[in-house]
Amino acid sequence: MSSDGRSPRPPGAGSAILSAFLFGLSLLLAVWWAAGIGGVLYAGVYALAVAPGLPAGFALFGRRHAAGWIAGMLFGYGVLQLALWAAIAARVASGPMFVLAWALLACLSWRLHRRRRNAPAVTLPSWTRPDTRALFLVLLIVPALMAPPYRNLGRADAEGNRYYRAYFTADFVWHSALAYELGRFTLPPRNPYMAPRTMNYYWTYFLLPATVAETAPAPLGDVEVCLKTNAILHAAAMLAALFVVVRTATRRAGAAALAVLLAAVAASYEGTHTLIDFYRRGLPFDLLREMNIDAVTAWQWSGLRIDNMPRSMWYTPQHTTAVGLGLLGLLPAIAQGSALSPRGALGAGCALGLATAMNPFLGAAFSAIYGVVIAVDTVASRTGARPLIRHVLAAAPVAAAVAWGMLSRMTDGAAAAVTIGFSGYARQRPVQTLLVSLGPILLPALGGLWPGRGWPWRPVAAAAAGLAVGLGLLYFVTISEASWVGFRAGQILLVSIPILLARVLDRVPVLACNALVAIILVAGLPTTLIDTYNAQDIHNRRPGPGFRWTLWTTAAQQEAFAWIRAHTAPDAIVQMEPIVRGREHWTLIPSFAGRRMAAGLPISLLPQPQYTERSGIVQQMYITAEPRAAWTIAKRFGIDYVYVDSAEMAAYPAGMPKFEERRYFDRVFSNAEVRIYRVR
């Protein structure tokens, strides 16, 4: 006891508290820097929104283990999306009803938690202060990776133009369109590029930011602010889930932290390969600004490409969330295997089911890995098949999520787009592309497959199953957009490899560990540094391969978009010419004006012949000089308003006068750059 009668602080407590404080402060600063005061307010709303999930996390892993808090956060988020969906499905969508749904969910979950204070369903190794310190030090990488690109995402200049770096223009702006669509609170959501067709996409993740943006006052009522903040928070949640899974494979927290950090920032050799290539050829390094540095395997060899972990955080937070939930679903199987209690199996199944609700493809993949771990453990423990019966409880939520997705028509047409076989990009230098994409961490991680006496083996089984599932999907499954499966398979590989890498780092002597870490950083870190710089480089306005590296919306366009949002019905169809802008401003109206189009060419959805067919017909509406012919096409597709800016004026000068014919069209808005016509 100290002189004042209090117990002395345990060793390491101060550093753990300091690391937690530094992470919390840096995360809040990153949110403020990227999304302003609206982002900070959204973070507060988010913290309240996910609170109902904490009792479930505590019941599964306990409140004294970080996994309980991480699971509580992601469970709370997932269940809240279902509660929002239920309110929309019941046709009582409004701000007060959404708050009521949240309140009922919170009361129910916390009341059940208070009535049943059982031991955690899953027994994990004790969580220590070094674990806390290591976890928060790992999470410090999230603000460093997320803040610079998100700071410049949609950033305005002195003239009011707003800038968007390439690749965000394929994902983030599409997510804005999706959030606007979900904010109409109609089920099933409609396809904003082929209204009034149904949206066939897994939109679950986007319900909360869409709902807050639609129902909250300024500065919360901004789609981009809500999406940015949500993505930053979920990047941290996924990385935290990965750490607690990797930690099960090691004796030291530091080894787990190093493995996760290396997977996050040094997985790909593509940057170093390009630097060496430029040096040998005498090319200026400034040309790195013109490179899609994490797609060298596709650009140089026409092979498969794998997005590194920062890209998953920047561009596809819905998939990142599914990965985080999938990892939490694996944790009970890794901890207790086939001996898992029925409560533990049900908890694992809920995590896997929520992962499936976020992304059916990834949810199914993690469910398969779970099944492999349980099956292998059953054989190894020689307990017979009887313990497997309780794992039906794990399968039930996954089956329910699949059924719900089908009922919501998220997956319509997906099966027809899948091809099985070793074909396409997979046949182009398959080994070389894999090693360049993942070699810095994959090659040393293979040593983690070697068995060791006294070391837990179930984490190895999970990692090996993850490698098998990931590689199988990478090389033998293709969809109509051939690169997408590689992205999802890569996410599975990138969270499986650190488990094995951590074992290697934990086993080898300190000097060898330091040398190995240095080698991996030299080989892999340049990719992340170049990629992060390029992701925030909105000053590069030069043309890329079929698109400009930075796109922008002008102040005049933004004035028109604001008019559309304020003066047209939420379900109005506002049509721009869908072909002339190519792969650049393909989603101008849905993403910035928040309205549907009758025809578009979305680059972020599975290709369908109807997109091309309808877009060609709508193009004729702009080409023709005959007012009645244009009016007939507009009426055929239910178009309420026609949008014209400098792109249409430059491409179809002879077709512009017809829109001034008052018998068919009324000009309802115009400024120096944009005209909007109402179809009579």
FITI-876897 format. One line per field, with one value per residue (C-alpha): z, x negated, y; residue number from 1. Coordinates in steps of 0.2 Angstrom, whole numbers. Each point is the difference from the previous one (the first is absolute). Layout:
<seses>
w: c(Z,...)
u: c(X,...)
v: c(Y,...)
k: c(NUM,...)
</seses>
This chain:
<seses>
w: c(0,-3,14,-5,2,-18,-10,-11,-18,-9,-11,-17,4,-4,-18,-3,5,-10,-16,1,3,-15,-11,5,-2,-17,-6,5,-9,-15,-1,3,-13,-13,3,11,15,-9,1,18,4,-11,10,16,-8,-6,18,6,-15,3,19,0,-7,15,11,-14,-2,19,1,-14,6,16,4,6,-17,-14,-11,10,-4,-18,-3,9,-11,-16,6,5,-17,-9,10,-1,-19,2,12,-13,-14,11,3,-19,-4,12,-9,15,-5,8,12,16,-5,-4,17,8,-9,7,18,0,-6,13,14,-5,-2,16,10,-6,5,17,3,-6,7,-5,-4,-18,-12,-7,10,-6,7,13,-7,7,0,-13,-11,2,-4,-15,-7,2,-8,-15,-1,-2,-18,-4,2,-9,-15,0,3,-14,-15,9,4,-19,-5,-6,5,-7,-7,1,-15,7,-11,10,-4,0,-3,-12,8,13,-16,-2,18,11,-12,-3,18,1,-14,10,16,-9,-6,17,7,-10,12,-13,0,-10,-5,-18,-12,-3,-17,-7,10,5,0,16,7,0,12,19,7,18,6,-6,9,15,-9,-13,14,10,-16,-4,17,9,-1,-6,2,2,-15,-13,-8,-3,18,6,-12,4,19,-1,-11,12,15,-9,-5,18,5,-14,5,18,-4,-10,15,12,-12,-3,18,3,-10,10,17,-1,-4,-9,-13,-4,-1,-12,-11,-2,-3,-14,-8,0,-7,-8,-8,-19,-9,-15,6,2,-16,-9,9,-6,-18,-1,6,-12,-15,6,2,11,17,-3,-12,16,1,-16,7,7,11,8,-17,-8,-2,-11,-9,-4,-2,-2,15,16,12,18,9,15,17,-1,-16,9,13,-12,-14,7,18,-2,-4,14,12,-6,2,18,4,-8,10,16,-6,-2,18,9,-11,2,19,4,-16,0,19,-2,10,-9,6,-8,-16,-1,3,-13,-12,4,-5,-16,-4,2,-11,-13,1,-3,-15,-4,-9,15,12,-9,-1,19,4,-11,10,16,-5,-5,17,9,-11,2,19,1,-9,10,17,-5,8,-13,-10,14,5,-18,3,11,-15,-9,11,-9,-17,4,0,-16,-8,6,-7,-17,0,5,-14,-12,6,-1,-18,4,-9,-15,-16,10,-3,-19,1,8,-10,8,-8,-2,-13,-5,11,11,-15,-2,10,15,12,-5,3,17,6,-6,8,17,0,13,13,-8,-2,18,7,-8,14,12,-7,9,15,17,17,12,-13,-4,-16,-4,-5,-13,-6,-2,-9,-11,-4,-4,-12,-9,-1,-6,-13,-6,-3,-7,-14,-3,2,-12,-2,-14,7,0,12,15,6,2,11,12,-1,4,16,6,-3,8,16,0,-3,15,12,-7,-2,19,5,-10,8,17,-2,-8,11,2,-12,-13,3,-2,-16,-7,4,-9,-15,-1,2,-14,-12,4,8,-16,-8,15,0,-18,0,15,-8,-17,9,7,-15,-7,-8,-14,-13,-14,-11,6,-10,-6,14,9,16,9,-4,6,0,-3,11,-14,0,19,-1,-12,11,15,-10,-5,18,5,-14,-6,7,9,-12,-16,-14,-6,-15,-7,-16,7,-13,-4,17,-2,16,8,6,-3,16,0,3,13,10,1,-4,9,-13,-11,-18,-13,-9,5,-1,18,1,18,-4,-9,-19,-8,-18,5,6,-17,-9,10,0,-19,-2,12,-9,-15,10,1,-18,-9,-5,0,16,-1,-3,16,10,-5,6,16,3,-5,15,12,0,10,-3,-13,6,-12,4,-10,-4,-9,-8,-8,-6,-7,-5,-13,12,13,-7,0,19,-1,-9,13,-6,6,13,13,5,19,4,-8,4,-9,-3,4,-7,7,-9,6,-11,-4)
u: c(0,-6,-1,18,8,2,-7,-15,4,-5,-16,4,17,-6,-7,17,10,-12,2,19,0,-11,10,17,-7,-8,16,10,-12,0,19,0,-13,9,18,0,12,13,-11,-4,19,3,-13,10,16,-9,-6,18,6,-11,2,15,-13,-12,10,-1,-19,-2,11,-11,-17,1,-2,-18,-6,-2,10,16,-1,-5,14,12,-4,2,15,8,-3,7,15,4,0,14,10,-1,5,15,6,-1,9,14,2,-3,-17,-3,-12,10,4,-18,-5,14,-6,-17,6,11,-16,-11,13,2,-18,-5,14,-4,-18,4,12,-13,-17,-8,-18,-5,5,-18,-15,-15,-17,-1,-1,-15,-6,-14,14,9,-15,-4,18,1,-17,5,16,-10,-4,19,0,-17,7,18,-2,-10,10,16,-5,-1,15,13,-11,4,-11,2,12,11,-5,-1,-13,1,-15,1,6,10,10,4,5,2,11,10,3,6,13,5,2,11,11,1,5,16,5,8,-2,-7,-11,0,-15,-4,-8,15,15,12,-9,-4,-18,-9,-14,-4,4,2,-16,6,17,-7,-9,14,13,-10,-4,19,8,-13,-2,-16,-15,5,11,-14,-2,-18,-4,10,-8,-18,2,8,-14,-14,9,2,-18,-5,13,-6,-19,5,9,-15,-12,11,0,-19,-3,7,-15,-14,-8,-4,11,-14,-2,19,-1,-15,9,16,-10,-10,15,8,-15,-12,9,-4,-16,7,-6,-18,1,5,-14,-13,7,1,-18,-6,9,-5,18,4,7,14,8,5,14,7,0,13,-13,10,5,-17,4,15,-8,-16,4,19,2,10,-2,3,5,-11,8,0,9,14,1,1,11,11,4,15,-12,-11,14,5,-18,0,16,-7,-16,11,10,-16,-7,11,-5,-18,2,10,2,13,2,8,16,17,0,-17,5,15,-10,-13,15,7,-17,-1,18,-2,-16,11,13,-14,-7,7,-16,-12,12,1,-19,-2,13,-9,-16,10,6,-17,-7,14,-2,-18,1,13,-11,-15,9,8,16,11,13,12,-8,3,19,-2,-8,16,4,-15,7,18,-4,-10,14,12,-11,-1,19,2,-11,9,17,-7,-6,-18,-7,11,-10,-16,0,1,-15,-11,-12,-10,-17,-18,2,-2,-12,-4,-9,-12,-16,10,-15,-9,15,4,-18,-1,17,-3,-17,-8,11,6,-17,-6,17,-1,-12,14,8,-14,7,-7,1,11,6,19,4,18,-6,-11,15,10,-14,-3,18,0,-14,8,17,-8,-11,14,11,-14,-5,16,15,4,14,5,-10,-16,-10,12,-2,-19,4,11,-12,-14,9,1,-18,-6,9,-6,-19,-3,5,-14,-12,3,-5,-17,-4,4,-11,-16,-13,1,-14,8,17,-7,-9,16,11,-13,0,19,1,-13,9,18,1,-3,16,10,-10,3,18,4,-8,9,17,-1,-8,14,-12,-4,12,-9,9,-1,4,17,4,-8,-9,10,18,10,17,1,9,13,4,1,13,10,-2,6,15,5,-1,11,13,3,9,-11,5,-1,-10,-13,-10,-17,-8,-7,-14,-9,-9,-7,-8,-2,17,10,10,2,18,3,-16,1,18,7,13,2,-3,9,-16,-18,-16,-5,-18,2,15,0,1,17,5,15,-12,-8,17,9,-15,0,18,-2,-15,12,11,-15,-6,17,5,18,9,14,-12,-10,16,6,-16,1,18,-4,-13,10,-13,6,-15,-13,-17,-12,-17,-16,-3,17,-2,-17,5,17,1,14,11,0,13,14,1,5,16,14,12,-11,-13,0,-17,1,-18,-15,-16,-17,-3,16,18,13,17,16,8,18)
v: c(0,18,13,6,-17,-4,-15,4,1,-17,0,6,8,17,-4,-10,16,11,-11,0,19,3,-11,8,17,-4,-8,15,11,-10,0,19,3,-11,4,16,3,-10,-15,2,1,-15,-10,4,-6,-15,-4,1,-10,-15,-1,-13,-12,1,-13,-13,3,-1,-16,-8,5,10,18,-3,-5,12,-12,3,19,-3,-13,11,15,-10,-10,16,7,-15,-3,19,-2,-13,11,14,-12,-6,18,3,-16,4,17,10,8,16,7,-2,-18,-4,6,-10,-16,4,3,-16,-10,8,-4,-18,-3,8,-8,-17,3,5,-15,-12,3,-16,-3,4,-13,-1,-2,10,2,14,18,9,18,-4,-6,16,10,-10,1,19,2,-10,10,16,-5,3,19,1,-10,7,19,6,-8,4,18,3,-10,12,15,17,13,19,0,-13,-15,-16,-13,-19,-11,-15,-17,10,4,-18,-4,15,10,-16,-2,18,-5,-16,10,13,-15,-8,17,-1,-14,-11,-19,-8,15,5,0,18,-4,-10,7,-7,-17,-8,3,-17,4,-3,17,-5,9,17,1,10,13,2,1,13,10,1,3,10,19,8,-3,-18,0,-2,-17,2,5,-16,-12,7,-2,-17,-6,6,-8,-16,-1,1,-13,-13,3,-3,-16,-6,4,-11,-14,1,1,-18,-6,8,0,18,15,9,-14,1,19,-1,-13,11,16,-9,-7,17,10,-12,-14,4,1,10,16,-6,-9,16,10,-12,0,19,1,-13,9,17,6,15,-5,13,-12,-10,12,-7,-18,-10,-7,-14,-7,-3,-18,5,14,-8,-19,1,-12,0,15,0,16,3,4,19,-1,-11,13,15,-7,-15,2,-11,-14,5,-1,-18,-5,7,-10,-16,1,1,-15,-10,5,-12,-14,4,1,-16,-9,-14,1,17,2,2,19,2,-8,11,15,-5,-3,17,8,-10,4,18,-1,-9,14,13,-10,-18,-5,4,-6,-17,-1,3,-12,-13,3,-2,-16,-6,4,-9,-15,-1,2,-14,-12,5,-1,-17,5,-7,9,4,17,5,1,16,9,-1,15,9,-4,6,19,-1,-9,13,14,-9,-1,18,5,-10,7,18,-4,5,-15,-1,-5,-4,-18,2,11,-13,-11,-14,-5,5,14,18,10,-15,-8,15,-3,-7,-3,16,11,-8,3,18,3,-8,-7,11,-8,-16,-8,2,-4,-17,-5,2,-16,-10,-8,4,-9,10,12,2,-9,6,17,-8,-11,16,9,-15,-1,18,-2,-15,9,17,-8,-11,15,10,-13,-10,12,14,12,10,15,-11,10,0,-17,3,15,-10,-16,12,6,-17,-4,17,-5,-18,3,11,-15,-10,14,4,-18,2,17,-7,-15,7,9,18,5,-12,8,17,-4,-9,15,12,-11,0,19,3,-12,5,18,9,-6,7,17,3,-6,11,15,-3,-2,17,9,10,12,-13,5,-10,-13,-18,-16,4,13,15,-3,13,5,15,7,19,13,2,-19,0,14,-10,-16,10,7,-18,-6,14,2,-18,-14,-13,-13,11,-7,13,-6,6,-7,-17,-3,16,1,-18,-7,17,9,-16,3,19,1,-15,4,19,5,-15,-5,-15,-2,-11,-5,0,-10,-4,-6,-6,-12,-17,4,-3,2,10,14,2,-2,13,12,-1,5,14,6,2,12,12,-3,3,17,-4,5,-12,-15,5,2,-17,-8,10,-6,-18,-1,11,14,15,12,1,6,9,7,4,-19,-1,17,-4,-18,4,19,-4,-9,14,12,-13,1,18,-6,5,-13,-14,7,14,8,0,4,8,8,3,-19,-10,-1,-11,-3,-7,-13,6)
k: c(1,2,3,4,5,6,7,8,9,10,11,12,13,14,15,16,17,18,19,20,21,22,23,24,25,26,27,28,29,30,31,32,33,34,35,36,37,38,39,40,41,42,43,44,45,46,47,48,49,50,51,52,53,54,55,56,57,58,59,60,61,62,63,64,65,66,67,68,69,70,71,72,73,74,75,76,77,78,79,80,81,82,83,84,85,86,87,88,89,90,91,92,93,94,95,96,97,98,99,100,101,102,103,104,105,106,107,108,109,110,111,112,113,114,115,116,117,118,119,120,121,122,123,124,125,126,127,128,129,130,131,132,133,134,135,136,137,138,139,140,141,142,143,144,145,146,147,148,149,150,151,152,153,154,155,156,157,158,159,160,161,162,163,164,165,166,167,168,169,170,171,172,173,174,175,176,177,178,179,180,181,182,183,184,185,186,187,188,189,190,191,192,193,194,195,196,197,198,199,200,201,202,203,204,205,206,207,208,209,210,211,212,213,214,215,216,217,218,219,220,221,222,223,224,225,226,227,228,229,230,231,232,233,234,235,236,237,238,239,240,241,242,243,244,245,246,247,248,249,250,251,252,253,254,255,256,257,258,259,260,261,262,263,264,265,266,267,268,269,270,271,272,273,274,275,276,277,278,279,280,281,282,283,284,285,286,287,288,289,290,291,292,293,294,295,296,297,298,299,300,301,302,303,304,305,306,307,308,309,310,311,312,313,314,315,316,317,318,319,320,321,322,323,324,325,326,327,328,329,330,331,332,333,334,335,336,337,338,339,340,341,342,343,344,345,346,347,348,349,350,351,352,353,354,355,356,357,358,359,360,361,362,363,364,365,366,367,368,369,370,371,372,373,374,375,376,377,378,379,380,381,382,383,384,385,386,387,388,389,390,391,392,393,394,395,396,397,398,399,400,401,402,403,404,405,406,407,408,409,410,411,412,413,414,415,416,417,418,419,420,421,422,423,424,425,426,427,428,429,430,431,432,433,434,435,436,437,438,439,440,441,442,443,444,445,446,447,448,449,450,451,452,453,454,455,456,457,458,459,460,461,462,463,464,465,466,467,468,469,470,471,472,473,474,475,476,477,478,479,480,481,482,483,484,485,486,487,488,489,490,491,492,493,494,495,496,497,498,499,500,501,502,503,504,505,506,507,508,509,510,511,512,513,514,515,516,517,518,519,520,521,522,523,524,525,526,527,528,529,530,531,532,533,534,535,536,537,538,539,540,541,542,543,544,545,546,547,548,549,550,551,552,553,554,555,556,557,558,559,560,561,562,563,564,565,566,567,568,569,570,571,572,573,574,575,576,577,578,579,580,581,582,583,584,585,586,587,588,589,590,591,592,593,594,595,596,597,598,599,600,601,602,603,604,605,606,607,608,609,610,611,612,613,614,615,616,617,618,619,620,621,622,623,624,625,626,627,628,629,630,631,632,633,634,635,636,637,638,639,640,641,642,643,644,645,646,647,648,649,650,651,652,653,654,655,656,657,658,659,660,661,662,663,664,665,666,667,668,669,670,671,672,673,674,675,676,677,678,679,680)
</seses>
